[in-house]
Amino acid sequence: MVTLPAQGCLRNLSLPRPWLHSLRRTASVASASLPDPLTEDPPREATASSSKPASSSYFPKKNQTLELECLSLAFKGKGVCKVADSGFVVMCDRALPGERFIGRVTRRKGNYAEVAKVKTIDPHWDIVEAPCEYASYCGGCKTQNLLYEAQLRAKEQQVYELIVHVGRFSNKDLELHNIMKPIVPCDVQYHYRNKMEFSFGSQRWVPKELLGEKLNGTDNYALGLHAPGFFDKVLNVNNCLLQSDPANKVLDTLQECWRDPELGLSPYDVHSHAGFLKHLMLRSGRDVATGRPELMVNFVTSSYKPELLKPLVDKVSSFPEVASIVNNVNTSIGNTSVGEEEYTLYGKPTITEMLRGLSFQISANSFFQTNTRQAEVLYKLIEECVGLKGDGSEIILDLFCGTGTIGLTLARRVKHVYGYEVVPQAISDASVNAGLNGICNTTFIQGDLNKIDENFGRDFPKPDVVISDPNRPGMHMKLIKFLMKLKASRIVYVSCNPATCARDLDYLCHGVADLKIKGCYELKSVQPVDMFPHTPHIECVCLLELR
Ligand SMILES: C[S@@+](CC[C@H](N)C(=O)[O-])C[C@H]1O[C@@H](n2cnc3c(N)ncnc32)[C@H](O)[C@@H]1O
């Protein structure tokens, strides 16, 4: 196993807190941006100190070219690389373990530098041919050309490093108690996503070699994925290997017609804020009665003009799989796909999907696990960690419950499930989903778990098990404090960001010195799960038991 180089300053974690924040932030260089749950912004001292270079005298200059070797992959898929002579650490997008290459320094960042790859000298280990035609440009799945087993090894290693360096769990303890479990692979490595969101753009991204060719008018329009690093340029995509076949058919059909000048459709321009079409979201599910695929097509537009969308609606509604066409109208200048208003243009306003024997109704904007098949695996692992007694006596608190899927899959074997979630539509979907499955022992409450006060916890009895499944920033310190006071016998922490997960595990187990809070949990297991092959994303299921 390759370890992160010492230049990342991952050692010496007994330093005073502001420095610790800084060092752990630097550790997360190789992992992810690590928001601080203590404050909205990073502590001032930490910010200042983290902008200083490492004590090493060597620091490359901007635009300097370096010979580099990629040692490992960091969270977000960047390669952790070493400068050939000095051992200085740099990060490089799309560098893969084992690769030797020439990189140009693009910017200094705290204790390390970022480089752009100029030329590969020796290719990476475990090279395979990427099946997707867009693989070398698209930001969606950057590691398609890395053997899947090597992707798994890299993900497993990242989680391990973060648990040790950010979570401050000793290698010895992890090994002695068999805490780190081997990553669970994803059996299906393409077409696994049930939701893809494409953007319309007025500036098509083209590879460097085609930059000289002038694109005029609608030829410059694109529908696809944002080119990495460009918020205003869109890589045109006709077929995405991550989504289902029916979704690809719809995408291809829309690509054939949406630029037709006769339709008078224009992509939204992020600079001038003019234009109509913002995003196209395609969501795949299944008819729960027949098991046949169901597709939702969601047009996100800057205004409500159904007559403009009608020709597109007429085209795609002819596909038997298309069960729902909705229009989210988002008048803001932001890039979000959630509309202030939603209109159903064809069929039903929701689609359905089955998970662990239950039916779920999903609307355009509610969270639903994006890899349904692997969610079955994930939820089984969660269930094993929850470890129900089987006598139906337990109370479950399902934090960040989304459409209630985790809690609902457990509800039949417990006394009651209380779910909390910020998105109102997800909460109403969760209640509908409970009804749909004849489940009566659940209560779903809308609320912001970053803004809880001392009254939080008065609406439910003390839970036996807390399941917490936050999004990438992890848990807010207010919630961590609440959990430390609540002292449920088990916490099952499900995370899509191992960096914030490691940070929160550290707080729950080792305490928060700044706030004079003692840790009261013991880490029993960390189970990485690959939900998203070829992407840098890693899911983890962690079990904590009250000491
Ligand atoms: C990773 S998803 C988990 C959803 C659900 N547990 C599941 O498995 O489908 C995280 C959820 O947290 C919700 N969320 C994000 N920030 C939140 C907050 N501050 N308070 C409450 N819920 C929040 C999101 O809307 C999303 O539904």
The ligand as a Gaussian input file, in Angstrom:
#p B3LYP/6-31G(d) Opt

LIG

0 1
 C      -26.812000      11.484000       1.119000
 S      -28.476000      11.971000       1.116000
 C      -29.192000      10.654000       2.037000
 C      -30.636000      10.384000       1.782000
 C      -31.196000       9.089000       2.348000
 N      -30.662000       8.740000       3.602000
 C      -31.060000       7.963000       1.358000
 O      -30.330000       7.008000       1.591000
 O      -31.707000       8.023000       0.315000
 C      -28.445000      13.310000       2.182000
 C      -29.765000      13.943000       2.443000
 O      -29.562000      14.974000       3.392000
 C      -30.403000      16.055000       3.084000
 N      -29.829000      17.239000       3.738000
 C      -28.777000      17.967000       3.317000
 N      -28.523000      18.959000       4.187000
 C      -29.410000      18.830000       5.188000
 C      -29.647000      19.567000       6.371000
 N      -28.893000      20.619000       6.686000
 N      -30.637000      19.174000       7.181000
 C      -31.400000      18.090000       6.865000
 N      -31.233000      17.365000       5.742000
 C      -30.252000      17.730000       4.908000
 C      -30.410000      16.088000       1.585000
 O      -31.529000      16.777000       1.093000
 C      -30.420000      14.608000       1.242000
 O      -31.731000      14.130000       1.116000

